[in-house]
């Protein structure tokens, strides 16, 4: 393995150790969240496009586009596409919401460590309290960065999905 990769891995390990166990949980949730985001981007650009084309072809092949049953079939087609494309969006939204809360748990656990050190050292040893302060601030920062980046990704996906569904509705005309 190249030397620079070992340096990067050492830096990541040192950062994770300074942040405490809550940072490991945040990292795991961020890995899951970004995996789901990239999966949705991939799905929208591949499978979703094919499903929309197939649905449009199926609708355009219909002769009856004005009866009550045609309206219901159109609604069913749109609903199926909508359910498929929005499949993991609630999970992504929950993970975005959980990130800052886990950061706050990291803050609390770090501050408990600071108070524990203060109770034994009498409160004057700044060097021994620094580890607890580090464990308090690093998970908070990681949780906030994860949440903010997740908000941008979620809103991007939601806007694309909403636009695609609106275009689908526009391209499935109903004869009056």
C-alpha positions in Angstrom: 0.0 0.0 0.0 1.4 3.4 -0.9 2.8 5.5 2.0 0.3 8.4 1.5 -2.6 6.0 2.0 -1.1 4.8 5.3 -0.8 8.4 6.4 -4.4 9.1 5.5 -5.6 6.0 7.4 -3.5 7.0 10.4 -5.0 10.5 10.4 -8.5 9.1 10.2 -7.8 6.7 13.0 -6.4 9.5 15.2 -9.5 11.6 14.4 -11.8 8.8 15.3 -10.0 8.1 18.5 -10.2 11.7 19.6 -13.9 11.8 18.9 -14.8 8.8 21.0 -17.3 6.0 20.4 -20.1 8.3 19.3 -18.1 9.4 16.3 -17.9 5.8 15.1 -21.7 5.6 15.2 -22.0 8.8 13.3 -19.5 7.6 10.7 -21.5 4.4 10.3 -24.8 6.3 9.8 -23.1 8.7 7.3 -21.8 5.7 5.4 -25.4 4.3 5.2 -26.9 7.7 4.3 -24.5 8.4 1.5 -24.8 4.8 0.2 -28.6 5.4 0.0 -28.2 8.8 -1.7 -25.8 7.4 -4.3 -28.2 4.5 -4.8 -31.1 6.9 -5.4 -29.0 8.9 -7.9 -28.1 5.7 -9.7 -31.7 4.4 -9.6 -33.1 7.7 -11.0 -30.6 7.8 -13.9 -31.1 4.1 -14.9 -34.0 2.1 -13.7 -36.4 5.0 -13.1 -35.8 6.3 -16.7 -36.6 2.9 -18.1 -39.7 2.6 -16.0 -41.0 6.0 -17.1 -40.4 5.1 -20.8 -42.2 1.8 -20.4 -45.1 3.6 -18.6 -45.3 6.2 -21.3 -45.3 3.6 -24.1 -48.0 1.6 -22.3 -50.2 4.6 -21.9 -49.7 5.8 -25.4 -50.6 2.3 -26.7 -54.0 2.6 -25.0 -57.0 3.5 -27.1 -59.2 4.5 -24.2 -57.9 7.5 -22.4 -61.1 9.2 -21.3 -63.1 6.7 -19.3 -63.3 6.4 -15.5 -61.2 3.2 -15.7 -58.6 5.0 -17.8 -58.3 7.7 -15.2 -57.8 5.0 -12.5 -55.2 3.2 -14.6 -53.3 6.5 -15.1 -53.4 7.2 -11.4 -52.1 3.7 -10.7 -49.3 4.1 -13.1 -48.2 7.4 -11.6 -48.5 6.0 -8.1 -46.4 3.0 -8.9 -43.6 5.1 -10.4 -43.8 7.5 -7.5 -43.6 4.7 -4.9 -40.6 3.2 -6.7 -38.6 6.4 -7.0 -39.3 7.6 -3.5 -38.5 4.2 -1.9 -35.6 5.1 0.4 -36.2 8.9 0.7 -37.8 8.6 4.2 -34.8 6.6 5.5 -32.4 9.3 4.1 -34.5 12.0 5.7 -34.4 10.2 9.1 -30.6 9.7 8.9 -30.2 13.4 8.2 -32.3 14.2 11.3 -30.4 11.8 13.5 -26.9 13.1 12.7 -27.0 16.3 14.8 -28.7 14.5 17.6 -25.9 11.9 17.8 -23.5 14.8 17.7 -25.2 16.2 20.8 -24.9 12.8 22.5 -21.2 13.0 21.7 -21.1 16.5 23.4 -22.8 15.2 26.5 -20.5 12.2 26.8 -17.4 14.4 26.3 -18.6 16.8 28.9 -19.2 14.0 31.3 -15.6 13.0 30.8 -14.5 16.6 31.5 -16.5 16.7 34.7 -15.2 13.3 35.7 -11.6 14.6 35.3 -12.4 17.8 37.1 -13.7 15.8 40.1 -10.4 13.9 40.4 -8.0 16.7 39.6 -9.8 19.5 41.3 -10.6 21.4 38.2 -7.3 23.0 37.5 -5.6 20.6 35.1 -6.5 21.9 31.6 -4.3 19.3 29.9 -6.3 16.4 31.3 -9.6 18.1 30.5 -8.6 18.7 26.8 -9.4 15.1 25.8 -12.9 15.4 27.1 -13.5 18.7 25.4 -12.2 17.1 22.2 -14.6 14.2 22.6 -17.3 16.8 23.1 -16.7 19.0 20.1 -15.6 16.6 17.4 -18.8 14.5 17.3 -20.9 17.7 17.3 -19.0 19.0 14.3 -19.3 15.6 12.5 -23.0 15.4 13.2 -23.6 18.9 11.9 -21.5 18.4 8.8 -23.3 15.1 8.1 -26.7 16.8 8.6 -25.9 19.9 6.5 -24.5 17.9 3.6 -27.4 15.4 3.9 -29.9 18.3 3.7 -28.4 19.4 0.4 -28.4 15.9 -1.0 -32.0 15.2 0.2 -33.3 18.4 -1.3 -31.5 17.8 -4.6 -33.0 14.3 -4.8 -36.5 15.5 -3.8 -36.5 18.3 -6.4 -35.4 15.9 -9.1 -38.0 13.3 -8.1 -40.8 15.9 -7.9 -39.9 17.4 -11.3 -39.8 13.9 -12.9 -43.2 13.0 -11.4 -44.7 16.2 -12.6 -43.3 15.7 -16.1 -44.7 12.1 -16.1 -48.2 13.4 -15.2 -47.9 16.0 -18.0 -46.9 13.3 -20.5 -49.9 11.0 -19.6 -52.7 13.1 -21.2 -56.3 12.4 -20.4 -58.9 12.9 -23.2 -62.0 14.7 -22.1 
